[in-house]
Amino acid sequence: MPQTSLLAFVKVRKRKKAAAYLFKRDIPEIMGPNLERYGPFRKGDLVSEGALPREIWAVLMKRGAVKPYFMEL
């Protein structure tokens, strides 16, 4: 009887990670926690998550101003 690894039968799911965010509305300017200004952003802009601090992304998500864009890594 041949030996097989159990791992061969288990499908490994890669975690989806938001690599970017899609703006749902126009935002003229954002003041960050470090008092730096960001923007302007237009509806339909796709912005990488490194472009803004995490705190700003959290607020924009909570207010429905952005939608995460997921990529398989």
Biopython code that builds the backbone (N, CA, C, O; Angstrom):
import numpy as np
from Bio.PDB.StructureBuilder import StructureBuilder

atoms = [
    (1, "MET", "N", (0.846, -1.181, 0.000)),
    (1, "MET", "CA", (0.000, 0.000, 0.000)),
    (1, "MET", "C", (0.894, 1.248, 0.000)),
    (1, "MET", "O", (1.716, 1.421, 0.900)),
    (2, "PRO", "N", (0.737, 2.106, -0.994)),
    (2, "PRO", "CA", (1.606, 3.290, -1.057)),
    (2, "PRO", "C", (1.261, 4.314, 0.022)),
    (2, "PRO", "O", (0.102, 4.488, 0.397)),
    (3, "GLN", "N", (2.286, 4.971, 0.498)),
    (3, "GLN", "CA", (2.080, 6.012, 1.502)),
    (3, "GLN", "C", (1.769, 7.330, 0.810)),
    (3, "GLN", "O", (2.442, 7.719, -0.144)),
    (4, "THR", "N", (0.759, 7.998, 1.296)),
    (4, "THR", "CA", (0.431, 9.333, 0.779)),
    (4, "THR", "C", (0.297, 10.283, 1.942)),
    (4, "THR", "O", (-0.078, 9.899, 3.050)),
    (5, "SER", "N", (0.600, 11.483, 1.675)),
    (5, "SER", "CA", (0.514, 12.504, 2.707)),
    (5, "SER", "C", (-0.921, 13.014, 2.803)),
    (5, "SER", "O", (-1.591, 13.214, 1.790)),
    (6, "LEU", "N", (-1.374, 13.217, 4.013)),
    (6, "LEU", "CA", (-2.709, 13.793, 4.205)),
    (6, "LEU", "C", (-2.776, 15.213, 3.682)),
    (6, "LEU", "O", (-3.844, 15.686, 3.294)),
    (7, "LEU", "N", (-1.647, 15.895, 3.668)),
    (7, "LEU", "CA", (-1.628, 17.268, 3.190)),
    (7, "LEU", "C", (-1.937, 17.357, 1.702)),
    (7, "LEU", "O", (-2.366, 18.405, 1.218)),
    (8, "ALA", "N", (-1.724, 16.277, 0.983)),
    (8, "ALA", "CA", (-2.029, 16.285, -0.442)),
    (8, "ALA", "C", (-3.534, 16.408, -0.686)),
    (8, "ALA", "O", (-3.956, 16.887, -1.738)),
    (9, "PHE", "N", (-4.326, 15.984, 0.265)),
    (9, "PHE", "CA", (-5.776, 16.009, 0.114)),
    (9, "PHE", "C", (-6.429, 17.246, 0.704)),
    (9, "PHE", "O", (-7.601, 17.514, 0.440)),
    (10, "VAL", "N", (-5.698, 17.988, 1.487)),
    (10, "VAL", "CA", (-6.230, 19.191, 2.124)),
    (10, "VAL", "C", (-5.966, 20.371, 1.210)),
    (10, "VAL", "O", (-4.825, 20.641, 0.835)),
    (11, "LYS", "N", (-7.010, 21.057, 0.862)),
    (11, "LYS", "CA", (-6.855, 22.242, 0.010)),
    (11, "LYS", "C", (-6.430, 23.421, 0.885)),
    (11, "LYS", "O", (-7.099, 23.766, 1.859)),
    (12, "VAL", "N", (-5.337, 24.009, 0.527)),
    (12, "VAL", "CA", (-4.831, 25.157, 1.283)),
    (12, "VAL", "C", (-5.496, 26.400, 0.730)),
    (12, "VAL", "O", (-5.373, 26.709, -0.456)),
    (13, "ARG", "N", (-6.201, 27.112, 1.596)),
    (13, "ARG", "CA", (-6.863, 28.349, 1.189)),
    (13, "ARG", "C", (-5.954, 29.522, 1.509)),
    (13, "ARG", "O", (-5.517, 29.705, 2.645)),
    (14, "LYS", "N", (-5.687, 30.296, 0.500)),
    (14, "LYS", "CA", (-4.909, 31.510, 0.717)),
    (14, "LYS", "C", (-5.838, 32.591, 1.233)),
    (14, "LYS", "O", (-6.962, 32.749, 0.757)),
    (15, "ARG", "N", (-5.357, 33.320, 2.199)),
    (15, "ARG", "CA", (-6.151, 34.388, 2.791)),
    (15, "ARG", "C", (-6.235, 35.559, 1.822)),
    (15, "ARG", "O", (-5.235, 35.978, 1.240)),
    (16, "LYS", "N", (-7.433, 36.071, 1.663)),
    (16, "LYS", "CA", (-7.591, 37.251, 0.821)),
    (16, "LYS", "C", (-7.102, 38.463, 1.591)),
    (16, "LYS", "O", (-7.360, 38.612, 2.786)),
    (17, "LYS", "N", (-6.405, 39.307, 0.894)),
    (17, "LYS", "CA", (-5.884, 40.508, 1.532)),
    (17, "LYS", "C", (-6.241, 41.707, 0.670)),
    (17, "LYS", "O", (-6.088, 41.676, -0.551)),
    (18, "ALA", "N", (-6.713, 42.754, 1.311)),
    (18, "ALA", "CA", (-7.041, 43.968, 0.574)),
    (18, "ALA", "C", (-5.739, 44.644, 0.171)),
    (18, "ALA", "O", (-5.007, 45.165, 1.013)),
    (19, "ALA", "N", (-5.467, 44.627, -1.108)),
    (19, "ALA", "CA", (-4.252, 45.249, -1.599)),
    (19, "ALA", "C", (-4.523, 46.689, -2.017)),
    (19, "ALA", "O", (-3.601, 47.491, -2.163)),
    (20, "ALA", "N", (-5.798, 47.002, -2.208)),
    (20, "ALA", "CA", (-6.176, 48.343, -2.643)),
    (20, "ALA", "C", (-7.619, 48.604, -2.240)),
    (20, "ALA", "O", (-8.345, 47.694, -1.840)),
    (21, "TYR", "N", (-8.015, 49.846, -2.353)),
    (21, "TYR", "CA", (-9.390, 50.243, -2.044)),
    (21, "TYR", "C", (-9.942, 51.059, -3.199)),
    (21, "TYR", "O", (-9.229, 51.865, -3.798)),
    (22, "LEU", "N", (-11.206, 50.849, -3.507)),
    (22, "LEU", "CA", (-11.895, 51.554, -4.573)),
    (22, "LEU", "C", (-12.780, 52.626, -3.942)),
    (22, "LEU", "O", (-13.628, 52.320, -3.104)),
    (23, "PHE", "N", (-12.586, 53.871, -4.339)),
    (23, "PHE", "CA", (-13.379, 54.971, -3.785)),
    (23, "PHE", "C", (-14.771, 54.977, -4.406)),
    (23, "PHE", "O", (-14.912, 54.898, -5.626)),
    (24, "LYS", "N", (-15.802, 55.072, -3.562)),
    (24, "LYS", "CA", (-17.191, 55.084, -4.004)),
    (24, "LYS", "C", (-17.734, 56.496, -4.202)),
    (24, "LYS", "O", (-18.796, 56.685, -4.794)),
    (25, "ARG", "N", (-16.994, 57.487, -3.699)),
    (25, "ARG", "CA", (-17.415, 58.893, -3.840)),
    (25, "ARG", "C", (-16.196, 59.800, -3.890)),
    (25, "ARG", "O", (-15.089, 59.396, -3.532)),
    (26, "ASP", "N", (-16.411, 61.008, -4.329)),
    (26, "ASP", "CA", (-15.334, 62.003, -4.369)),
    (26, "ASP", "C", (-15.003, 62.483, -2.959)),
    (26, "ASP", "O", (-15.899, 62.754, -2.159)),
    (27, "ILE", "N", (-13.730, 62.583, -2.669)),
    (27, "ILE", "CA", (-13.272, 63.130, -1.388)),
    (27, "ILE", "C", (-12.189, 64.148, -1.715)),
    (27, "ILE", "O", (-11.129, 63.781, -2.220)),
    (28, "PRO", "N", (-12.440, 65.418, -1.433)),
    (28, "PRO", "CA", (-11.489, 66.464, -1.828)),
    (28, "PRO", "C", (-10.154, 66.399, -1.086)),
    (28, "PRO", "O", (-9.098, 66.572, -1.694)),
    (29, "GLU", "N", (-10.198, 66.149, 0.227)),
    (29, "GLU", "CA", (-8.957, 66.141, 0.999)),
    (29, "GLU", "C", (-9.204, 65.438, 2.327)),
    (29, "GLU", "O", (-10.293, 65.515, 2.896)),
    (30, "ILE", "N", (-8.172, 64.750, 2.811)),
    (30, "ILE", "CA", (-8.243, 64.056, 4.099)),
    (30, "ILE", "C", (-7.061, 64.511, 4.931)),
    (30, "ILE", "O", (-5.934, 64.570, 4.438)),
    (31, "MET", "N", (-7.315, 64.834, 6.197)),
    (31, "MET", "CA", (-6.235, 65.179, 7.122)),
    (31, "MET", "C", (-5.958, 63.943, 7.968)),
    (31, "MET", "O", (-6.845, 63.447, 8.663)),
    (32, "GLY", "N", (-4.732, 63.452, 7.906)),
    (32, "GLY", "CA", (-4.351, 62.240, 8.616)),
    (32, "GLY", "C", (-4.031, 62.491, 10.079)),
    (32, "GLY", "O", (-3.989, 63.637, 10.526)),
    (33, "PRO", "N", (-3.802, 61.396, 10.833)),
    (33, "PRO", "CA", (-3.479, 61.524, 12.257)),
    (33, "PRO", "C", (-2.134, 62.211, 12.496)),
    (33, "PRO", "O", (-1.874, 62.721, 13.586)),
    (34, "ASN", "N", (-1.283, 62.220, 11.468)),
    (34, "ASN", "CA", (0.010, 62.892, 11.587)),
    (34, "ASN", "C", (-0.051, 64.326, 11.045)),
    (34, "ASN", "O", (0.982, 64.951, 10.803)),
    (35, "LEU", "N", (-1.278, 64.838, 10.859)),
    (35, "LEU", "CA", (-1.572, 66.183, 10.355)),
    (35, "LEU", "C", (-1.059, 66.403, 8.925)),
    (35, "LEU", "O", (-0.834, 67.536, 8.501)),
    (36, "GLU", "N", (-0.884, 65.315, 8.206)),
    (36, "GLU", "CA", (-0.499, 65.391, 6.804)),
    (36, "GLU", "C", (-1.767, 65.339, 5.957)),
    (36, "GLU", "O", (-2.738, 64.675, 6.319)),
    (37, "ARG", "N", (-1.751, 66.040, 4.834)),
    (37, "ARG", "CA", (-2.930, 66.079, 3.958)),
    (37, "ARG", "C", (-2.801, 65.049, 2.847)),
    (37, "ARG", "O", (-1.731, 64.864, 2.267)),
    (38, "TYR", "N", (-3.923, 64.380, 2.561)),
    (38, "TYR", "CA", (-3.985, 63.372, 1.502)),
    (38, "TYR", "C", (-5.151, 63.713, 0.580)),
    (38, "TYR", "O", (-6.192, 64.187, 1.036)),
    (39, "GLY", "N", (-4.972, 63.471, -0.718)),
    (39, "GLY", "CA", (-6.078, 63.698, -1.634)),
    (39, "GLY", "C", (-5.698, 64.676, -2.711)),
    (39, "GLY", "O", (-4.557, 65.135, -2.746)),
    (40, "PRO", "N", (-6.594, 65.003, -3.568)),
    (40, "PRO", "CA", (-8.003, 64.607, -3.658)),
    (40, "PRO", "C", (-8.162, 63.214, -4.277)),
    (40, "PRO", "O", (-7.293, 62.744, -5.010)),
    (41, "PHE", "N", (-9.289, 62.567, -3.967)),
    (41, "PHE", "CA", (-9.631, 61.260, -4.499)),
    (41, "PHE", "C", (-10.972, 61.367, -5.218)),
    (41, "PHE", "O", (-11.907, 61.987, -4.711)),
    (42, "ARG", "N", (-11.060, 60.770, -6.383)),
    (42, "ARG", "CA", (-12.289, 60.785, -7.184)),
    (42, "ARG", "C", (-12.985, 59.443, -7.109)),
    (42, "ARG", "O", (-12.352, 58.417, -6.859)),
    (43, "LYS", "N", (-14.291, 59.453, -7.326)),
    (43, "LYS", "CA", (-15.063, 58.218, -7.379)),
    (43, "LYS", "C", (-14.461, 57.327, -8.470)),
    (43, "LYS", "O", (-14.244, 57.773, -9.597)),
    (44, "GLY", "N", (-14.193, 56.062, -8.120)),
    (44, "GLY", "CA", (-13.609, 55.133, -9.071)),
    (44, "GLY", "C", (-12.104, 54.996, -8.976)),
    (44, "GLY", "O", (-11.523, 54.134, -9.636)),
    (45, "ASP", "N", (-11.455, 55.832, -8.166)),
    (45, "ASP", "CA", (-10.006, 55.717, -7.985)),
    (45, "ASP", "C", (-9.684, 54.430, -7.227)),
    (45, "ASP", "O", (-10.358, 54.082, -6.257)),
    (46, "LEU", "N", (-8.652, 53.733, -7.679)),
    (46, "LEU", "CA", (-8.163, 52.534, -7.007)),
    (46, "LEU", "C", (-6.837, 52.903, -6.367)),
    (46, "LEU", "O", (-5.866, 53.203, -7.062)),
    (47, "VAL", "N", (-6.796, 52.882, -5.035)),
    (47, "VAL", "CA", (-5.632, 53.369, -4.290)),
    (47, "VAL", "C", (-5.061, 52.235, -3.458)),
    (47, "VAL", "O", (-5.805, 51.532, -2.774)),
    (48, "SER", "N", (-3.741, 52.048, -3.508)),
    (48, "SER", "CA", (-3.105, 50.985, -2.736)),
    (48, "SER", "C", (-3.190, 51.294, -1.249)),
    (48, "SER", "O", (-3.232, 52.454, -0.840)),
    (49, "GLU", "N", (-3.216, 50.233, -0.451)),
    (49, "GLU", "CA", (-3.405, 50.417, 0.986)),
    (49, "GLU", "C", (-2.237, 51.130, 1.658)),
    (49, "GLU", "O", (-2.403, 51.671, 2.751)),
    (50, "GLY", "N", (-1.073, 51.145, 1.041)),
    (50, "GLY", "CA", (0.081, 51.825, 1.621)),
    (50, "GLY", "C", (0.066, 53.331, 1.408)),
    (50, "GLY", "O", (0.896, 54.050, 1.965)),
    (51, "ALA", "N", (-0.876, 53.809, 0.605)),
    (51, "ALA", "CA", (-0.924, 55.242, 0.299)),
    (51, "ALA", "C", (-1.484, 56.071, 1.454)),
    (51, "ALA", "O", (-1.188, 57.261, 1.564)),
    (52, "LEU", "N", (-2.287, 55.451, 2.310)),
    (52, "LEU", "CA", (-2.886, 56.151, 3.449)),
    (52, "LEU", "C", (-2.654, 55.340, 4.717)),
    (52, "LEU", "O", (-2.517, 54.118, 4.647)),
    (53, "PRO", "N", (-2.609, 55.995, 5.872)),
    (53, "PRO", "CA", (-2.486, 55.262, 7.135)),
    (53, "PRO", "C", (-3.710, 54.366, 7.393)),
    (53, "PRO", "O", (-4.807, 54.642, 6.908)),
    (54, "ARG", "N", (-3.503, 53.304, 8.156)),
    (54, "ARG", "CA", (-4.579, 52.349, 8.464)),
    (54, "ARG", "C", (-5.780, 53.005, 9.130)),
    (54, "ARG", "O", (-6.923, 52.624, 8.879)),
    (55, "GLU", "N", (-5.518, 53.984, 9.972)),
    (55, "GLU", "CA", (-6.617, 54.648, 10.675)),
    (55, "GLU", "C", (-7.586, 55.300, 9.693)),
    (55, "GLU", "O", (-8.800, 55.265, 9.890)),
    (56, "ILE", "N", (-7.042, 55.891, 8.642)),
    (56, "ILE", "CA", (-7.884, 56.549, 7.641)),
    (56, "ILE", "C", (-8.704, 55.514, 6.880)),
    (56, "ILE", "O", (-9.895, 55.717, 6.647)),
    (57, "TRP", "N", (-8.066, 54.391, 6.487)),
    (57, "TRP", "CA", (-8.815, 53.345, 5.779)),
    (57, "TRP", "C", (-9.964, 52.832, 6.643)),
    (57, "TRP", "O", (-11.059, 52.589, 6.136)),
    (58, "ALA", "N", (-9.726, 52.667, 7.932)),
    (58, "ALA", "CA", (-10.769, 52.171, 8.829)),
    (58, "ALA", "C", (-11.962, 53.124, 8.863)),
    (58, "ALA", "O", (-13.110, 52.681, 8.815)),
    (59, "VAL", "N", (-11.702, 54.414, 8.945)),
    (59, "VAL", "CA", (-12.780, 55.412, 8.977)),
    (59, "VAL", "C", (-13.531, 55.434, 7.643)),
    (59, "VAL", "O", (-14.761, 55.479, 7.622)),
    (60, "LEU", "N", (-12.789, 55.403, 6.529)),
    (60, "LEU", "CA", (-13.431, 55.420, 5.214)),
    (60, "LEU", "C", (-14.288, 54.174, 4.997)),
    (60, "LEU", "O", (-15.361, 54.260, 4.400)),
    (61, "MET", "N", (-13.826, 53.019, 5.476)),
    (61, "MET", "CA", (-14.615, 51.786, 5.366)),
    (61, "MET", "C", (-15.885, 51.890, 6.211)),
    (61, "MET", "O", (-16.968, 51.510, 5.766)),
    (62, "LYS", "N", (-15.744, 52.403, 7.418)),
    (62, "LYS", "CA", (-16.882, 52.521, 8.330)),
    (62, "LYS", "C", (-17.957, 53.454, 7.761)),
    (62, "LYS", "O", (-19.152, 53.221, 7.944)),
    (63, "ARG", "N", (-17.526, 54.492, 7.083)),
    (63, "ARG", "CA", (-18.465, 55.463, 6.507)),
    (63, "ARG", "C", (-18.960, 55.069, 5.120)),
    (63, "ARG", "O", (-19.806, 55.757, 4.549)),
    (64, "GLY", "N", (-18.447, 53.974, 4.573)),
    (64, "GLY", "CA", (-18.894, 53.505, 3.273)),
    (64, "GLY", "C", (-18.352, 54.292, 2.096)),
    (64, "GLY", "O", (-18.950, 54.289, 1.021)),
    (65, "ALA", "N", (-17.237, 54.960, 2.284)),
    (65, "ALA", "CA", (-16.661, 55.777, 1.220)),
    (65, "ALA", "C", (-15.750, 54.967, 0.300)),
    (65, "ALA", "O", (-15.496, 55.368, -0.835)),
    (66, "VAL", "N", (-15.257, 53.819, 0.794)),
    (66, "VAL", "CA", (-14.384, 52.969, -0.017)),
    (66, "VAL", "C", (-14.840, 51.519, 0.069)),
    (66, "VAL", "O", (-15.531, 51.111, 1.002)),
    (67, "LYS", "N", (-14.431, 50.762, -0.931)),
    (67, "LYS", "CA", (-14.725, 49.333, -0.978)),
    (67, "LYS", "C", (-13.393, 48.618, -1.159)),
    (67, "LYS", "O", (-12.614, 48.999, -2.033)),
    (68, "PRO", "N", (-13.103, 47.585, -0.354)),
    (68, "PRO", "CA", (-11.823, 46.891, -0.512)),
    (68, "PRO", "C", (-11.768, 46.124, -1.826)),
    (68, "PRO", "O", (-12.767, 45.560, -2.272)),
    (69, "TYR", "N", (-10.607, 46.112, -2.430)),
    (69, "TYR", "CA", (-10.353, 45.373, -3.661)),
    (69, "TYR", "C", (-9.424, 44.229, -3.276)),
    (69, "TYR", "O", (-8.280, 44.455, -2.883)),
    (70, "PHE", "N", (-9.923, 42.994, -3.390)),
    (70, "PHE", "CA", (-9.176, 41.843, -2.931)),
    (70, "PHE", "C", (-8.404, 41.179, -4.054)),
    (70, "PHE", "O", (-8.857, 41.116, -5.196)),
    (71, "MET", "N", (-7.225, 40.686, -3.700)),
    (71, "MET", "CA", (-6.387, 39.931, -4.631)),
    (71, "MET", "C", (-5.949, 38.647, -3.946)),
    (71, "MET", "O", (-5.693, 38.647, -2.742)),
    (72, "GLU", "N", (-5.861, 37.566, -4.687)),
    (72, "GLU", "CA", (-5.312, 36.326, -4.157)),
    (72, "GLU", "C", (-3.803, 36.455, -4.136)),
    (72, "GLU", "O", (-3.191, 36.828, -5.137)),
    (73, "LEU", "N", (-3.209, 36.150, -3.010)),
    (73, "LEU", "CA", (-1.751, 36.216, -2.901)),
    (73, "LEU", "C", (-1.187, 34.824, -2.766)),
    (73, "LEU", "O", (0.029, 34.658, -2.661)),
]
sb = StructureBuilder()
sb.init_structure("model")
sb.init_model(0)
sb.init_chain("A")
sb.init_seg("    ")
for serial, (resi, resn, name, xyz) in enumerate(atoms, 1):
    if name == "N":
        sb.init_residue(resn, " ", resi, " ")
    sb.init_atom(name, np.array(xyz, "f"), 0.0, 1.0, " ", f" {name:<3s}", serial, name[0])
structure = sb.get_structure()
